[in-house]
Amino acid sequence: MIKTEPESYSAADRGLLLGVARESIAGGLREGRRPVVAAQRYPERLRERRATFVTLDIDGVLRGCIGSLEACRPLVEDVAHNAWASAFADPRFAPLTAAEFTRVHLHISVLSPPEPFAVQDEAQLLAELQPGVDGLILEDGGRRATFLPQVWASLPRPRDFLVHLKLKAGLPREHWSTTLRFTRYRAESIE
């Protein structure tokens, strides 16, 4: 069972991370390239290796979302990298414009380490998923997709959550196989 983690970032930490994300996008608009973040200039807690997603929306409509599922760099660097990528490299959207930037709302999700979620069948998976809490990674046959815990807001029923995750991975909605693997995680939200 995945551990429930209390919020681990102070208001000051949250403000710094949101500032890093905003500056990453502002720098991208000014200079047209990814920012370089000097992680050593930040508190130790923000230099820990953590995986993040940065989601952008305008008036409640998704405008970009890019992230990391595995912790491969310091938290502040991952936030800067994913904020820039959400604004300028999400293949679903044109690059963010300066006019849009003034209206964009940033949401950072700091992921807990993913843990295997072994289930025997779809019924067990649906029964054990925790709506509003679990983020889920699905993998099968070289395909992989994830939904952050915040996706439960628009897909509150476990069956719908799973069906849309399968579709996101390019799998049929009724797909089930012995090679299907799930991993779950939690996310601390920073807005």
C-alpha positions in Angstrom: 0.0 0.0 0.0 1.4 3.4 -1.0 2.0 5.7 1.9 0.0 8.9 2.3 2.4 11.8 2.6 1.5 15.0 4.3 2.3 18.2 2.6 6.1 18.5 2.8 6.7 22.0 1.3 6.4 25.2 3.2 4.7 28.3 1.9 8.1 29.7 1.1 9.2 26.5 -0.7 6.0 26.6 -2.8 6.5 30.2 -3.6 10.0 29.5 -4.8 8.9 26.6 -7.0 6.1 28.6 -8.6 8.6 31.4 -9.2 11.0 29.0 -10.8 8.2 27.8 -13.1 7.1 31.3 -14.0 10.6 32.5 -14.7 11.3 29.4 -16.8 8.4 30.3 -19.0 9.2 34.1 -19.0 12.8 33.3 -19.9 11.6 31.1 -22.8 9.5 33.9 -24.1 12.4 36.3 -23.9 15.2 34.1 -25.1 13.6 31.2 -26.9 15.5 28.5 -25.1 15.4 26.3 -21.9 16.6 28.0 -18.8 19.6 27.0 -16.8 18.8 26.7 -13.1 21.6 26.8 -10.5 20.1 24.3 -8.0 22.8 25.1 -5.4 21.3 28.5 -4.9 18.1 26.9 -3.5 17.3 25.4 -0.1 18.4 21.8 0.3 14.8 20.5 0.3 14.4 21.9 -3.2 17.6 20.2 -4.4 16.4 16.7 -3.7 15.8 14.5 -6.7 12.1 14.5 -7.4 9.8 13.9 -10.3 7.3 16.6 -11.2 4.6 17.6 -13.7 3.8 21.2 -14.6 0.3 21.8 -15.9 -0.7 25.1 -17.5 -4.3 26.1 -18.0 -6.1 29.3 -19.1 -9.6 29.9 -17.8 -9.7 26.3 -16.6 -8.8 24.8 -20.0 -5.7 22.7 -20.4 -2.9 24.6 -22.2 0.1 22.3 -21.6 1.2 19.5 -19.3 4.6 17.9 -19.3 6.4 16.0 -16.6 8.7 13.3 -15.4 7.7 10.0 -13.9 11.2 9.2 -12.5 13.3 11.5 -10.3 16.3 12.2 -12.4 17.4 15.7 -11.4 17.0 18.2 -8.5 13.4 19.3 -7.8 14.0 23.0 -8.9 15.6 21.8 -12.1 12.8 19.4 -12.9 10.2 22.2 -12.3 12.0 24.6 -14.6 12.5 22.0 -17.3 8.8 20.8 -17.2 7.4 24.4 -17.0 9.4 25.3 -20.1 8.3 22.1 -21.9 4.7 22.6 -20.9 4.7 26.1 -22.4 6.8 25.5 -25.5 7.1 21.7 -26.3 3.8 20.0 -25.5 3.0 18.5 -28.9 -0.7 19.0 -28.4 -0.4 22.8 -28.4 1.3 25.7 -30.3 4.0 27.4 -28.2 2.6 29.7 -25.5 2.5 33.3 -26.4 3.3 36.4 -24.3 -0.4 37.3 -24.3 -1.4 33.9 -23.0 1.3 33.9 -20.4 -0.4 36.8 -18.6 -3.5 34.6 -18.2 -1.9 31.2 -17.5 -2.5 29.4 -14.2 0.4 27.1 -13.1 0.0 23.9 -11.2 3.0 21.8 -10.1 2.6 18.2 -9.0 5.5 16.8 -7.0 5.3 13.0 -7.3 6.0 10.4 -4.7 8.2 7.5 -5.8 6.0 5.2 -8.0 5.2 1.8 -6.4 4.1 -1.3 -8.3 0.3 -1.9 -8.1 -0.1 -5.6 -8.6 -3.7 -6.7 -9.3 -5.1 -9.9 -10.6 -7.8 -8.5 -12.8 -9.6 -5.3 -13.7 -12.2 -5.7 -11.0 -9.5 -5.7 -8.3 -7.8 -2.7 -9.9 -11.1 -0.7 -9.9 -11.9 -1.8 -6.3 -8.5 -0.7 -5.0 -7.9 2.5 -6.9 -8.4 5.5 -4.6 -10.2 8.3 -6.5 -8.8 11.7 -6.0 -5.6 10.2 -4.4 -3.9 7.8 -6.7 -2.0 8.7 -9.8 -1.7 5.7 -12.1 0.9 4.6 -14.7 -0.3 1.9 -17.2 2.2 -0.1 -19.3 1.7 -2.8 -21.8 3.4 -3.9 -25.1 5.7 -0.9 -25.3 2.8 1.5 -24.6 2.7 3.7 -21.5 0.5 6.5 -20.1 -0.3 8.1 -16.8 -3.0 10.2 -15.2 -2.1 12.5 -12.3 -4.4 12.4 -9.3 -5.9 15.8 -10.4 -7.5 14.0 -13.4 -10.0 12.4 -11.0 -11.7 15.9 -10.9 -12.8 15.3 -14.5 -13.1 11.5 -14.4 -14.3 10.7 -10.9 -15.4 7.1 -11.5 -12.6 4.5 -11.4 -14.0 2.7 -14.5 -14.0 6.0 -16.6 -10.5 6.9 -15.2 -9.1 3.5 -16.3 -10.9 3.5 -19.8 -9.5 7.0 -20.6 -6.0 6.0 -19.4 -6.1 2.9 -21.7 -7.2 5.2 -24.6 -4.4 7.6 -23.8 -1.9 4.7 -24.1 -3.4 3.8 -27.5 -5.1 0.6 -26.2 -8.7 -0.4 -26.7 -11.1 0.5 -23.9 -11.7 -3.1 -23.0 -8.0 -4.2 -23.2 -6.7 -6.6 -20.5 -3.7 -8.9 -20.7 -1.3 -10.8 -18.5 1.4 -8.3 -19.5 -0.5 -5.2 -18.4 1.4 -3.5 -15.5 0.3 -0.7 -13.2 2.3 1.6 -10.9 0.7 4.2 -8.6 1.9 7.3 -6.9 0.7 10.3 -5.0 1.3 13.9 -5.9 1.6 17.0 -3.7 -0.1 19.9 -5.5 1.5 23.4 -5.6 -0.6 26.3 -7.0 
